[in-house]
Structures are given as structure tokens and as C-alpha cells.
Amino acid sequence: MTVPILRRLDALRSLTRRWSLSGDTIGVVPTMGALHDGHLSLVAAAKAACDRVIVTIFVNPKQFNNPADLANYPRTEDADARKLERFEVDALWVPDADQMYPARFATTVSVAGLTDVMEGAFRPGHFEGVATVVTKLFTQTSATDAFFGEKDYQQLLVVRRMATDLDLPVTVHGCPTIREIDGLAADLESPLRGAFDGAGNYSFGLNDQSVFTEVDLDKIKHTIGMNITLVTTAKTDDEARELLALLGMPFAATN
């Protein structure tokens, strides 16, 4: 089944209005594209729970700190659409930039105490960008349900608090982490991954500009999603914090 691709808000709303009037539930899976098994597991969860499913692809400039990262982020719309065919989703929402941020757009959504701590402390404005674009995606799609990976736990908390505080009629579902062959969580947000050397070590790079020291893969396997008190070979606390922020884990220094 070829997935219908929509780019203009009036076309999307015409579609969702009919679904809403029919009493259909509408599940939305927000993504920035470059879909992998983690994303597809969210699509499967949405299909199981909802009458209609919309997958969104929008590379959101407001959540990038480095313009080079935004420019280099992969755009793989054709491949993504092919991956979605077997799920028979009802629409792929790929909005033109002016449909998300028209001229003179001036609103930012910030969740106090959640967007400026942990990973947010090292990526200023990132979670405000996430909260802003997700708010718009919820209202644009008329979503009744939304599906996010538990791996990005801080993001999940931000989205849930935002939806609650703004009285958005959306149930935000946290879905179990999908892990890739190397044992690390499938990255549901960014393709900035490292390289597994096959000998139990995983080397991480940040924006292709600096490379972290090797980290014991087995320790990461057993600590993702939990508090971690030791990073094996990061040279400084700052390196450790930065690494754990990429993994979505908290930091606690030890002697």
C-alpha cells in the first residue's frame, strides 16, 4: 500500500476532520525521518491501539544547537515511505517548513524544571524545540494518542507534562525500548551513533568533531534506563556527562 504523503495543513485537517467526525481514534508517531526499527515499533504499537495512524516526518530546526548538524541530518523520505508501506498507515505528514513555522512565528513551549536539566543543560533550547514542535504536531493531526520511545525518557516526561499542562486531549504512550544488534538502544531521535568494534567496545563521537574514549559495552548494556554511578574510561566528568546525555542516562561521579 502506497502511503499518502501530505504537506499542507489544509489537506491534513480535511482528512482528520472526517476521521474525528466518524469517532475514529487517531494515533500519531512523531519522527524526524531516517526511520529504523525503533520508529517502526512505535508505528506497530499505534496500529494496534488506534483506528487511524499518522506518522510525521519533520526535521525540526528548533531542536538543533549546531547548524551543521541540522544541515547534515539525513533526509530519506522515499526510503522512509517504503518502510511504512507494510504497516498501511493512513497518512505520512511531511509538512513544508512554512506549515510549521510561518513568517513571524514567535511562540516557544517550555516546561520548567524539565527542559533545562540533565540533557537539556548541555543542549540549550533543545527540549523547548521538542515541546514546541510536538505541541504543533498534536494540534495539527488532531491526535487522540501519541507514541514515543521510553529510551528518550526525558523527552517522554517533557511531552507528557506539556500535554497535561496545556489540556491537550492526547494520551501519550511510552513504548518499550527497541535495541539493535550491538545492545544499545535504537536511537529514536538522532543518527549520531558511534561504532562497535566487535570486541566489547563502543566508540562515541559528538557531532563528528570530538571522539569519546572507549566505553565498556557490557556496562552500558546493563545500565541503560537506570542510574549509573561509573563510566569506565571517560577522561573527565564533563566527557562522562556529555556521553550519558547522548545515551539519555543520568550522571553521578565516583572516586
ChimeraX attribute file (.defattr): number of C-alpha atoms within 10 A of each C-alpha:
attribute: neighborCount
match mode: 1-to-1
recipient: residues
	/A:1	11
	/A:2	13
	/A:3	19
	/A:4	14
	/A:5	18
	/A:6	17
	/A:7	14
	/A:8	16
	/A:9	18
	/A:10	11
	/A:11	10
	/A:12	20
	/A:13	15
	/A:14	10
	/A:15	15
	/A:16	21
	/A:17	14
	/A:18	11
	/A:19	16
	/A:20	15
	/A:21	8
	/A:22	9
	/A:23	10
	/A:24	15
	/A:25	17
	/A:26	24
	/A:27	32
	/A:28	30
	/A:29	26
	/A:30	24
	/A:31	20
	/A:32	21
	/A:33	25
	/A:34	20
	/A:35	21
	/A:36	16
	/A:37	15
	/A:38	22
	/A:39	24
	/A:40	19
	/A:41	18
	/A:42	26
	/A:43	25
	/A:44	16
	/A:45	18
	/A:46	25
	/A:47	20
	/A:48	12
	/A:49	14
	/A:50	16
	/A:51	14
	/A:52	22
	/A:53	28
	/A:54	26
	/A:55	29
	/A:56	21
	/A:57	21
	/A:58	18
	/A:59	21
	/A:60	18
	/A:61	18
	/A:62	18
	/A:63	19
	/A:64	19
	/A:65	14
	/A:66	11
	/A:67	9
	/A:68	10
	/A:69	15
	/A:70	15
	/A:71	12
	/A:72	9
	/A:73	15
	/A:74	14
	/A:75	15
	/A:76	13
	/A:77	17
	/A:78	9
	/A:79	12
	/A:80	17
	/A:81	20
	/A:82	13
	/A:83	15
	/A:84	21
	/A:85	14
	/A:86	11
	/A:87	15
	/A:88	15
	/A:89	22
	/A:90	22
	/A:91	22
	/A:92	23
	/A:93	24
	/A:94	21
	/A:95	19
	/A:96	14
	/A:97	14
	/A:98	11
	/A:99	15
	/A:100	18
	/A:101	16
	/A:102	10
	/A:103	8
	/A:104	6
	/A:105	9
	/A:106	7
	/A:107	8
	/A:108	14
	/A:109	18
	/A:110	18
	/A:111	16
	/A:112	12
	/A:113	10
	/A:114	19
	/A:115	25
	/A:116	18
	/A:117	14
	/A:118	19
	/A:119	24
	/A:120	18
	/A:121	14
	/A:122	16
	/A:123	18
	/A:124	16
	/A:125	19
	/A:126	21
	/A:127	27
	/A:128	22
	/A:129	20
	/A:130	22
	/A:131	26
	/A:132	21
	/A:133	22
	/A:134	20
	/A:135	18
	/A:136	15
	/A:137	21
	/A:138	21
	/A:139	14
	/A:140	17
	/A:141	22
	/A:142	22
	/A:143	24
	/A:144	20
	/A:145	20
	/A:146	27
	/A:147	23
	/A:148	27
	/A:149	24
	/A:150	20
	/A:151	25
	/A:152	20
	/A:153	16
	/A:154	20
	/A:155	23
	/A:156	19
	/A:157	17
	/A:158	21
	/A:159	23
	/A:160	19
	/A:161	17
	/A:162	20
	/A:163	19
	/A:164	14
	/A:165	10
	/A:166	10
	/A:167	9
	/A:168	16
	/A:169	14
	/A:170	19
	/A:171	15
	/A:172	21
	/A:173	18
	/A:174	18
	/A:175	17
	/A:176	13
	/A:177	22
	/A:178	21
	/A:179	15
	/A:180	13
	/A:181	7
	/A:182	16
	/A:183	15
	/A:184	20
	/A:185	22
	/A:186	21
	/A:187	24
	/A:188	25
	/A:189	18
	/A:190	15
	/A:191	14
	/A:192	14
	/A:193	18
	/A:194	14
	/A:195	11
	/A:196	16
	/A:197	11
	/A:198	8
	/A:199	8
	/A:200	13
	/A:201	16
	/A:202	21
	/A:203	16
	/A:204	20
	/A:205	16
	/A:206	14
	/A:207	13
	/A:208	11
	/A:209	6
	/A:210	9
	/A:211	13
	/A:212	18
	/A:213	18
	/A:214	16
	/A:215	19
	/A:216	16
	/A:217	19
	/A:218	13
	/A:219	14
	/A:220	22
	/A:221	14
	/A:222	12
	/A:223	14
	/A:224	19
	/A:225	18
	/A:226	11
	/A:227	11
	/A:228	17
	/A:229	13
	/A:230	16
	/A:231	22
	/A:232	14
	/A:233	13
	/A:234	17
	/A:235	11
	/A:236	10
	/A:237	14
	/A:238	12
	/A:239	16
	/A:240	22
	/A:241	21
	/A:242	20
	/A:243	22
	/A:244	19
	/A:245	18
	/A:246	18
	/A:247	19
	/A:248	22
	/A:249	24
	/A:250	18
	/A:251	20
	/A:252	13
	/A:253	12
	/A:254	8
	/A:255	4
